[in-house]
């Protein structure tokens, strides 16, 4: 999966999930709850053997917390399209993030890929007079061994912001790449990666595209942490379907 394909697919799937919106013409309260939805498409391409595990961790922005009920509902919908090469092994919902673990149950061919769709919906507060909200977050794509070197790993994440989850609009949002790195505990120097940011009709996405450089033994993992920032314009509302 190329970076361009991942970015386009991520923006398209936000509409299919139907998890976020913001009302047109709503009154501005003294303070309001703001929901940021972080929708990601990940893919691992290459010869993944049976027994390998792919994990997707998503982190809420600072000063916000995971909306567990809404995130559970979004993840259940995403699981309906789960790739047949993997099964959901476990999922955890934390105060400020989530992790989904997928076990490879059918070997993936060298020219094959495992795509994964995930979401984290996070709630925070904004002043009633605020015209923008901003935040920093990340998606961490991990592959646990046994796995060979030279796997392609891709993650594209889009941030959507709303103050009313039941309407059909979101706020226009600009995302910027915040750097790609490996998480603590992963194999050192095991991934080389770059980031790309794209804008489309008021929505943004940030993609990280990398390749593993080392074999991953059983019990070890490689990590590609796709960090990003975003600024949402609370005065500009757009339709979620774009």
CORTA-V897844 format. One record per residue. N is the residue number from 1. RES is the residue in three letters. SS is DSSP state (hx for helix, st for strand, lp for the rest). Layout:
{{N RES SS} {N RES SS}}
//
This chain:
{{1 UNK lp} {2 UNK lp} {3 UNK hx} {4 UNK hx} {5 UNK hx} {6 UNK hx} {7 UNK hx} {8 UNK hx} {9 UNK hx} {10 UNK hx} {11 UNK hx} {12 UNK hx} {13 UNK hx} {14 UNK hx} {15 UNK hx} {16 UNK hx} {17 UNK hx} {18 UNK lp} {19 UNK lp} {20 UNK lp} {21 UNK lp} {22 UNK lp} {23 UNK lp} {24 UNK lp} {25 UNK lp} {26 UNK lp} {27 UNK lp} {28 UNK lp} {29 UNK lp} {30 UNK lp} {31 UNK st} {32 UNK st} {33 UNK st} {34 UNK st} {35 UNK st} {36 UNK st} {37 UNK st} {38 UNK st} {39 UNK st} {40 UNK st} {41 UNK st} {42 UNK st} {43 UNK st} {44 UNK st} {45 UNK st} {46 UNK lp} {47 UNK lp} {48 UNK lp} {49 UNK lp} {50 UNK lp} {51 UNK lp} {52 UNK lp} {53 UNK st} {54 UNK st} {55 UNK st} {56 UNK st} {57 UNK st} {58 UNK st} {59 UNK st} {60 UNK lp} {61 UNK lp} {62 UNK lp} {63 UNK lp} {64 UNK lp} {65 UNK st} {66 UNK st} {67 UNK lp} {68 UNK hx} {69 UNK hx} {70 UNK hx} {71 UNK hx} {72 UNK hx} {73 UNK hx} {74 UNK hx} {75 UNK hx} {76 UNK hx} {77 UNK hx} {78 UNK hx} {79 UNK hx} {80 UNK lp} {81 UNK lp} {82 UNK lp} {83 UNK lp} {84 UNK lp} {85 UNK lp} {86 UNK st} {87 UNK st} {88 UNK st} {89 UNK st} {90 UNK st} {91 UNK st} {92 UNK st} {93 UNK st} {94 UNK st} {95 UNK lp} {96 UNK lp} {97 UNK st} {98 UNK st} {99 UNK st} {100 UNK st} {101 UNK st} {102 UNK st} {103 UNK st} {104 UNK st} {105 UNK lp} {106 UNK lp} {107 UNK lp} {108 UNK lp} {109 UNK lp} {110 UNK lp} {111 UNK lp} {112 UNK lp} {113 UNK st} {114 UNK st} {115 UNK st} {116 UNK st} {117 UNK st} {118 UNK st} {119 UNK st} {120 UNK st} {121 UNK st} {122 UNK st} {123 UNK st} {124 UNK st} {125 UNK st} {126 UNK st} {127 UNK st} {128 UNK lp} {129 UNK lp} {130 UNK lp} {131 UNK lp} {132 UNK st} {133 UNK st} {134 UNK st} {135 UNK st} {136 UNK st} {137 UNK st} {138 UNK st} {139 UNK st} {140 UNK st} {141 UNK st} {142 UNK st} {143 UNK st} {144 UNK st} {145 UNK st} {146 UNK lp} {147 UNK st} {148 UNK lp} {149 UNK lp} {150 UNK lp} {151 UNK lp} {152 UNK st} {153 UNK st} {154 UNK st} {155 UNK st} {156 UNK st} {157 UNK st} {158 UNK st} {159 UNK st} {160 UNK st} {161 UNK st} {162 UNK st} {163 UNK lp} {164 UNK lp} {165 UNK lp} {166 UNK lp} {167 UNK lp} {168 UNK lp} {169 UNK st} {170 UNK st} {171 UNK st} {172 UNK st} {173 UNK st} {174 UNK st} {175 UNK st} {176 UNK st} {177 UNK st} {178 UNK st} {179 UNK st} {180 UNK st} {181 UNK st} {182 UNK lp} {183 UNK lp} {184 UNK lp} {185 UNK lp} {186 UNK lp} {187 UNK lp} {188 UNK lp} {189 UNK lp} {190 UNK lp} {191 UNK st} {192 UNK st} {193 UNK st} {194 UNK st} {195 UNK st} {196 UNK st} {197 UNK st} {198 UNK st} {199 UNK st} {200 UNK st} {201 UNK lp} {202 UNK lp} {203 UNK st} {204 UNK st} {205 UNK st} {206 UNK st} {207 UNK st} {208 UNK st} {209 UNK st} {210 UNK st} {211 UNK st} {212 UNK st} {213 UNK lp} {214 UNK lp} {215 UNK lp} {216 UNK st} {217 UNK lp} {218 UNK st} {219 UNK lp} {220 UNK lp} {221 UNK st} {222 UNK st} {223 UNK st} {224 UNK st} {225 UNK st} {226 UNK st} {227 UNK st} {228 UNK st} {229 UNK st} {230 UNK st} {231 UNK st} {232 UNK st} {233 UNK st} {234 UNK st} {235 UNK st} {236 UNK st} {237 UNK st} {238 UNK st} {239 UNK st} {240 UNK lp} {241 UNK lp} {242 UNK lp}}
//
